[in-house]
Amino acid sequence: MDPTRIAFERRGHGRPLILLHGLGDRRQSWKVVMTRLVQDYEVICVDLPGFGSSPAPSPDEPYDVLTMTEDVRALCELHGWERPHLAGNSLGGSIALELGTQGVAGSVTVFSPAGFSDNLARWGMRAVGVAANLATRIPTQVKERLANTAPARAAARIALRGDPSSPEAKATRFSVQGLEPGAPYVRMVPRIAEYDFAERPIRCPVTIAWGDQDRTLLPSSAVHAHERVPNARMVSLIGSGHIPMADDPLTVAEHIRWTCRAADLGHRRGASRGNRGRLRS
């Protein structure tokens, strides 16, 4: 899609750091994390195509993890963000890893990325896709009432939050806005269920973090992630669920900063060696 139509928020100064949200989410999910990083980096929070303020591709256009990856790459090229640091959650994590394989990223930090689930989990995602399609046939007012029932709110807290009983999780609920015929969420769920991250080199620092209370993409997926990205620094986020930016934004920010600094330090060392070589010549 036209990268000029992709919405984003930009704050801070320094090397670009791009934050990518998960399926059905929007750039505001990074708000607290962003505030922890703007002193060191130019932080860009993106609304992925079809979510937040970014329109989706037309129904006759391809729309999946790989096309979103190309959209984010085009956005970087449009604004001159060369080898930015990338961080992403779930769908956004998969996009960040794909860009890492293309040599676009200066570093990659991902939280519960899609693409590493076993067959049982994939069947679960396919079931979610079927349920989402069925939900498109229900009137919006009815869906709103159902989403606000106690069982539905409890299910949302269990699925999305590390500690469903915490006061911070009380307001969590499933959104029904994306459950309309042809909506981006409905279009993307089956694509993510079939998406599999293939092992390829990522020649920059990589951190893969998984919430130990993630009930959407299970922590056992981290084993497959380590096998396919063997150079990654693997992290377990104690007490966090599928959206750790909501459960523990300070720890999320620190893991992003750690990976960025590892890349920046390597870049400076490389530049220093290059300078010494030129002086000797």
Backbone torsions as a table, in degrees:
resi	resn	phi	psi	omega
1	MET	NA	167.3	-179.9
2	ASP	-66.0	116.6	-175.6
3	PRO	-64.8	-19.2	178.6
4	THR	-68.5	-13.7	-179.2
5	ARG	-92.5	-3.8	-179.6
6	ILE	-83.9	122.5	-178.0
7	ALA	-83.4	146.6	176.3
8	PHE	-157.5	162.2	174.4
9	GLU	-119.5	136.0	-175.8
10	ARG	-128.0	129.8	178.0
11	ARG	-144.0	154.7	175.0
12	GLY	90.2	-176.4	-178.1
13	HIS	-140.3	153.3	179.2
14	GLY	121.4	-160.8	179.6
15	ARG	-65.3	138.2	-178.4
16	PRO	-62.9	138.7	175.2
17	LEU	-130.6	114.9	-175.0
18	ILE	-103.7	128.7	-178.9
19	LEU	-109.8	127.6	-174.3
20	LEU	-120.5	124.5	-176.3
21	HIS	-82.8	177.9	-179.0
22	GLY	-93.8	179.7	-178.5
23	LEU	-60.5	129.6	177.9
24	GLY	79.4	-0.1	-178.5
25	ASP	-100.4	-167.1	178.8
26	ARG	-153.8	174.2	-171.1
27	ARG	-62.7	-25.5	-178.0
28	GLN	-65.1	-14.5	178.4
29	SER	-64.2	-18.0	-179.7
30	TRP	-96.0	7.4	-169.5
31	LYS	-53.0	-52.3	-176.9
32	VAL	-68.6	-40.9	178.0
33	VAL	-60.5	-42.9	-178.8
34	MET	-57.6	-43.7	-177.4
35	THR	-63.8	-23.2	179.7
36	ARG	-82.7	-10.9	-171.8
37	LEU	-116.8	-12.5	-172.3
38	VAL	-69.5	-17.8	178.1
39	GLN	-73.3	-20.5	-175.6
40	ASP	-111.9	-21.6	-173.1
41	TYR	-141.1	159.5	168.0
42	GLU	-84.7	103.3	-171.9
43	VAL	-93.4	127.7	-178.9
44	ILE	-120.1	114.6	176.6
45	CYS	-99.0	122.2	-171.4
46	VAL	-106.5	139.7	165.4
47	ASP	-89.5	110.9	-179.8
48	LEU	-63.7	152.6	-177.9
49	PRO	-51.7	126.2	179.5
50	GLY	96.3	-4.6	-176.4
51	PHE	-131.8	155.2	-176.5
52	GLY	60.0	-126.9	-177.9
53	SER	-99.2	7.5	179.6
54	SER	-96.6	128.6	178.7
55	PRO	-70.5	158.3	176.3
56	ALA	-88.8	157.4	170.8
57	PRO	-59.1	156.6	179.4
58	SER	-64.7	159.0	-176.3
59	PRO	-57.8	-24.7	-178.6
60	ASP	-90.0	0.4	179.0
61	GLU	-97.8	148.5	176.4
62	PRO	-63.7	146.9	-173.9
63	TYR	-152.4	98.8	-178.9
64	ASP	-158.4	-170.9	-176.5
65	VAL	-60.7	-42.5	-175.4
66	LEU	-71.9	-37.0	177.3
67	THR	-69.6	-35.2	175.3
68	MET	-64.7	-36.9	177.2
69	THR	-59.7	-44.9	178.5
70	GLU	-66.1	-33.6	177.7
71	ASP	-64.5	-43.8	179.7
72	VAL	-67.6	-38.3	177.4
73	ARG	-62.5	-42.1	178.4
74	ALA	-64.1	-36.3	177.5
75	LEU	-63.2	-42.2	178.3
76	CYS	-62.6	-43.5	-179.3
77	GLU	-66.3	-37.9	179.8
78	LEU	-60.9	-41.2	-174.4
79	HIS	-99.1	3.8	177.1
80	GLY	71.0	29.4	178.0
81	TRP	-86.1	93.7	-176.3
82	GLU	-87.2	128.2	-179.0
83	ARG	42.9	57.2	178.8
84	PRO	-71.4	156.9	166.2
85	HIS	-69.6	143.9	-179.7
86	LEU	-127.4	138.2	173.1
87	ALA	-138.0	143.0	-178.2
88	GLY	-154.7	155.7	178.0
89	ASN	-117.0	130.7	174.2
90	SER	58.4	-115.1	176.0
91	LEU	-56.3	-44.2	178.9
92	GLY	-62.4	-32.0	176.5
93	GLY	-66.9	-39.4	177.4
94	SER	-62.9	-42.0	178.9
95	ILE	-62.9	-42.6	179.0
96	ALA	-61.8	-41.7	178.9
97	LEU	-66.4	-40.9	178.2
98	GLU	-61.3	-42.5	177.9
99	LEU	-66.1	-32.3	175.6
100	GLY	-62.7	-39.2	178.7
101	THR	-67.4	-23.3	-179.8
102	GLN	-86.6	-1.4	-179.2
103	GLY	77.7	14.6	-177.5
104	VAL	-81.0	-29.0	-169.3
105	ALA	-93.6	145.3	170.1
106	GLY	-81.2	-33.0	172.8
107	SER	-157.8	162.4	-179.0
108	VAL	-135.8	125.2	174.6
109	THR	-126.8	120.4	-174.7
110	VAL	-129.0	149.6	-177.8
111	PHE	-124.6	115.2	-178.8
112	SER	48.4	57.9	-179.3
113	PRO	-69.1	145.6	174.0
114	ALA	-74.3	158.9	175.6
115	GLY	107.7	5.2	-177.5
116	PHE	-127.4	15.1	-175.1
117	SER	-79.6	153.6	175.0
118	ASP	-82.4	179.0	-173.8
119	ASN	-62.7	-38.4	-179.8
120	LEU	-62.7	-44.3	179.3
121	ALA	-65.0	-34.9	178.7
122	ARG	-65.5	-38.7	175.7
123	TRP	-61.9	-37.2	177.0
124	GLY	-62.6	-42.0	178.6
125	MET	-66.8	-36.4	176.6
126	ARG	-63.5	-38.6	177.9
127	ALA	-63.7	-38.1	175.9
128	VAL	-62.2	-40.1	178.0
129	GLY	-62.4	-41.2	177.7
130	VAL	-64.6	-43.8	179.5
131	ALA	-63.1	-39.1	179.2
132	ALA	-63.7	-40.6	178.0
133	ASN	-65.2	-40.4	177.4
134	LEU	-63.9	-37.2	-178.3
135	ALA	-65.8	-24.2	179.0
136	THR	-64.7	-18.4	-178.2
137	ARG	-87.9	-7.2	-178.3
138	ILE	-93.4	135.2	178.3
139	PRO	-56.0	144.5	-175.4
140	THR	-57.6	-42.2	-179.0
141	GLN	-61.1	-37.7	178.8
142	VAL	-67.8	-42.6	178.4
143	LYS	-61.6	-39.4	178.2
144	GLU	-61.8	-43.7	179.7
145	ARG	-64.7	-41.7	-180.0
146	LEU	-64.5	-41.4	-178.8
147	ALA	-64.8	-24.5	-178.4
148	ASN	-93.3	1.8	176.5
149	THR	-73.3	156.1	-178.4
150	ALA	-58.7	-44.8	179.5
151	PRO	-62.8	-39.2	-179.5
152	ALA	-68.1	-39.7	178.6
153	ARG	-67.7	-37.5	177.1
154	ALA	-64.7	-41.0	178.7
155	ALA	-62.8	-39.3	179.0
156	ALA	-64.6	-42.3	179.5
157	ARG	-64.3	-40.4	-179.8
158	ILE	-67.0	-40.8	-176.1
159	ALA	-73.2	-33.3	-167.2
160	LEU	-112.8	-19.7	-174.9
161	ARG	-114.2	147.9	179.1
162	GLY	-65.5	-46.6	178.5
163	ASP	-116.7	94.8	-176.2
164	PRO	-60.3	-20.1	-177.0
165	SER	-92.5	-2.5	-177.2
166	SER	-70.1	151.8	177.6
167	PRO	-59.5	-34.0	-179.3
168	GLU	-66.1	-26.4	-178.3
169	ALA	-84.9	-6.5	-172.1
170	LYS	-58.8	-36.5	-175.4
171	ALA	-85.6	-1.4	-177.1
172	THR	-66.9	133.9	176.0
173	ARG	-153.5	159.8	174.7
174	PHE	-76.0	135.3	175.8
175	SER	-83.3	139.0	177.5
176	VAL	-105.8	0.0	-176.8
177	GLN	-64.1	-29.1	-178.5
178	GLY	-91.9	11.8	-177.3
179	LEU	-106.4	57.1	176.1
180	GLU	-119.9	155.6	-179.9
181	PRO	-55.4	127.4	178.3
182	GLY	77.5	6.9	-178.8
183	ALA	-68.0	152.9	-179.0
184	PRO	-53.7	-43.6	-179.7
185	TYR	-60.2	-45.9	-179.0
186	VAL	-64.0	-37.1	179.0
187	ARG	-70.4	-34.8	-171.6
188	MET	-85.3	-30.7	-175.1
189	VAL	-55.0	-48.4	179.0
190	PRO	-64.0	-31.8	179.3
191	ARG	-66.7	-41.2	179.4
192	ILE	-69.0	-36.1	178.2
193	ALA	-60.4	-32.0	-178.2
194	GLU	-95.1	-10.9	-176.6
195	TYR	-73.3	136.5	178.8
196	ASP	-135.9	124.4	179.0
197	PHE	-76.3	119.0	-179.4
198	ALA	-87.2	140.5	-178.8
199	GLU	-64.8	122.9	175.5
200	ARG	-150.0	155.9	-179.4
201	PRO	-66.4	141.6	169.8
202	ILE	-122.8	108.2	-169.9
203	ARG	-95.0	52.4	173.1
204	CYS	-154.2	165.0	177.6
205	PRO	-59.3	135.8	-178.5
206	VAL	-131.9	133.5	169.7
207	THR	-120.0	128.9	173.8
208	ILE	-116.8	117.9	-177.0
209	ALA	-116.9	143.2	179.9
210	TRP	-134.9	130.1	174.5
211	GLY	-67.9	130.9	-177.7
212	ASP	-72.7	-7.9	176.2
213	GLN	-111.4	20.5	179.5
214	ASP	-71.1	117.2	-179.8
215	ARG	-109.0	7.1	177.1
216	THR	-99.7	-55.1	170.1
217	LEU	-116.3	105.1	-166.0
218	LEU	-62.1	147.5	-179.9
219	PRO	-57.6	-24.2	177.6
220	SER	-61.4	-20.3	177.2
221	SER	-63.5	-21.6	-179.9
222	ALA	-62.5	-27.7	177.7
223	VAL	-62.9	-45.8	178.6
224	HIS	-66.3	-37.0	178.9
225	ALA	-62.5	-41.8	-179.9
226	HIS	-66.3	-34.9	178.6
227	GLU	-66.7	-36.5	-174.4
228	ARG	-93.1	-18.9	174.8
229	VAL	-127.5	71.1	-170.8
230	PRO	-65.6	-19.1	179.3
231	ASN	-85.9	-0.1	-176.2
232	ALA	-74.9	144.9	168.2
233	ARG	-81.8	119.8	-175.2
234	MET	-98.0	134.7	-174.8
235	VAL	-134.1	137.2	171.1
236	SER	-104.1	127.4	-179.6
237	LEU	-96.3	101.7	-174.7
238	ILE	-68.7	124.6	176.8
239	GLY	86.8	-1.0	-177.8
240	SER	-98.7	149.9	176.2
241	GLY	-100.4	-148.1	-173.7
242	HIS	-72.0	-24.0	180.0
243	ILE	-118.4	79.7	-174.0
244	PRO	-65.5	-20.3	176.2
245	MET	-60.9	-27.0	177.4
246	ALA	-85.7	-35.4	-176.2
247	ASP	-82.1	-40.8	-174.7
248	ASP	-150.0	68.9	-174.8
249	PRO	-62.9	-29.6	-178.9
250	LEU	-67.5	-43.6	178.0
251	THR	-66.1	-39.8	176.7
252	VAL	-57.5	-47.1	-179.6
253	ALA	-61.4	-39.8	-178.3
254	GLU	-68.2	-36.0	177.4
255	HIS	-69.4	-36.9	175.2
256	ILE	-63.4	-46.4	-179.4
257	ARG	-61.2	-40.6	-179.9
258	TRP	-59.1	-46.9	-178.1
259	THR	-67.3	-40.9	178.2
260	CYS	-61.4	-44.1	-178.2
261	ARG	-66.7	-36.3	176.6
262	ALA	-60.0	-41.8	178.6
263	ALA	-69.4	-43.7	-179.0
264	ASP	-63.6	-38.9	179.2
265	LEU	-65.8	-42.8	177.6
266	GLY	-63.9	-38.0	178.6
267	HIS	-64.6	-42.4	-179.8
268	ARG	-66.4	-39.4	178.4
269	ARG	-63.4	-40.8	178.9
270	GLY	-64.0	-40.9	179.2
271	ALA	-66.2	-37.9	179.8
272	SER	-65.4	-42.3	177.8
273	ARG	-63.3	-38.8	178.7
274	GLY	-64.3	-38.9	180.0
275	ASN	-66.6	-41.8	178.4
276	ARG	-63.0	-37.7	178.6
277	GLY	-63.7	-39.2	-179.6
278	ARG	-69.7	-34.3	179.9
279	LEU	-67.0	-38.5	179.4
280	ARG	-67.3	-32.1	-179.2
281	SER	-75.1	NA	NA
